[in-house]
Amino acid sequence: MNGPNSNLDVYSYYLQESRDSLSSRIPRLKPRVQTFKLSVRYYLYTAGGGDQLWFAYLSSTLSQTDESVAISKMKYLGHISAAVLLLVGIILLALAIAAPPLVQKQIDEGLHQNLQLKKGSNTFDLWKNNAKNDSNPQYLNIRFLNITNPDEVLTGAKPKVVEVGPYVYRKNMIRFNEKLSADNNTVEFRTWTYYTFQENQSSGDPTVDNITTANLAYAGVQHQLGDDWYFNMVADILGSYQKNAPLITKTAQEHIWGYESEMLKFVKTLKPEVEPFIQIQPNETSYEDNMRTRKTDIINTGHDDINKVLQFVKFQNMTMTSFWNSEKADTVRGTDGSQFHPNLDMNSILEPWVDDAFRTLKLTARDHVTVQGVNLLRFRPDITNFDNSTLFPSNAEYYQNGPSGVGNLTSIFKAPVFFSNPHFFGAPHYAEAIEGLSPESEKHETYLDIEPTTGLTMNVAKRSQISVRVTPTLLRYPLMRTTYIPVVWMELRSQLTEKSADQFQESNSLIVEARGISKALKYIGWSMGAVCLTISLLLIAVISRRAIRQRRGGYSAIK
């Protein structure tokens, strides 16, 4: 072709060339729209100054076609990339949000199946009889604080004590006559508890070691009679049945498992309901002993709610005690401390039922510990447990109106009996009145090491001291100080064995893996999702800015 011969031929020629070029490079471009745009621009240019302007514009436009097509493709790919990254980011974030609850739900369902008490399960068998060889044995260590200057104490001297023991006994618990409720939510049972002496772990012979300490019977009679002078004289008269009545010397075995008080035997002749037998620790040596001294308990099985597992409904056939000063304090609740609800953390607060004290005590998480390769939370008694009612008003429910540091058991024993940490740890007011005490946290503070996922107590040292308040009398012992004499402290220990730890780790491995996957999904989802969203938003911003620039450049060219 030799080229155009007129303006109209020029227009037709270049119009056809531009349509063919643009149609081949941008298949989706509509030729009719492009033709309309070129037609408008042709008439604008020819009307304004002739053919030469039109030729210049058209040549420039066609020379920029390749660059425009490339930019259009980049814009298209940029939009696609941004959309894909945005979608992936949203999916990852959704996964990070949804995965942990879904995994936790599956874990909770598994825990519910494995931790609830149901006949035929391993959990039920271990709960029923802790004397089995494959369970973690429990040992009761008993240490007395023997008074070495009894005569001086009666004339006003500060008591001097020496720790004697430990006398170690294995604690055996057998639960029997168990009856599940119709809905399987609770189980009623009896508990037979007996102790066997562990000579190889003990220091001393409890059958021959004499211990001098406060006379609980005498202190109880004093308390019951009151402080009036004439009752004080009666206490002196009754005290004449025994030498040095405020104090008493018996063998360790007699103190632990019991003896008959001569004073109370006389009182029984006046008041038949008085029990003359004094003991620190009951020992049900036979089935008959158990039937005579204990009643039934009822606890939750966890069947309907795993968070209630092992919580008392009735203790010794009571839903309420009658020892305390409020309905809340008297209400039976909490577990026996061997198990708590699952999924614990450092913010968890536990309130186990302390059967000897007929009340709950608050425990708070203090540390992370590892025992036999198992990661545990260490719980200790909260400091407010032994605060007086001035510092912690709700403790007025437990008659804790004296100096802080002890719990008051007078309403239970009908005698001035108190419990605290051994050696009065955390109770300096009381410790300063006794010579020979060395309170230390590691030796004298209770702890429970609990596996947080299952709520199972794996390692425990329950430590408690029993003290008796002695007071002067009007005639025989007017110089004796009012003193809280520490009688005995007991430590119930159960340590996680290597065998039990291995069994637990094996059974718990799926939960550990599930938690690991859940945690990984959470972190990956949040981090990668955030990265994808950030990049997609940056791409959209860059593309938008370029588009604005190109539109502005196009308007300038037309002008």
ABEGO torsion letter per residue (X at the ends): XAEBABAAAAAAAAAAAAAAAAAAABAABBAAAAAAAAAAAAAAAAAAAEAAAAAAAAAAAAAAAAAAAAAAAAAAAAAAAAAAAAAAAAAAAAAAAAAAAAAAAAAAAAAAAAABBBBGBAAAAAAABAABAABBBBBBBBBBBBBABAAAAAAGBBBBBBBBOBBBBBBBBBBBGBBBBAAGABBBBBBBBBBBBBAAABBEBAAABBBBBBBAAAAAAAAAAEABAAAAAAAAAAAAABBGAABBBBBAAAAAAEBBBAAAAAAAAABAABBABBBABBBBABAAAAAAABBBBBBBAGAABAAABGBBABBGGBABBAABABAAAABBBEBAGABBBBGBBAABBBBBBBAAAGBBBBBBBABBBBBGGBBBBBBBBBAAAABBAAABAAAAAAGBABBBGBBBAAAAAGBBBBBBBBGGBGBAAAAAABBGBBBBAAAABBBBBBBAAAGBBABBBBBBBBBBBBBBBAAABAABBBBBBBABBBBBBBBBBAAAAAAAAAAAAAAAAAAAAAAAAAAAAAAAAAAAAAAAAAAAAAAAAAAAAAAAAAAAAAX
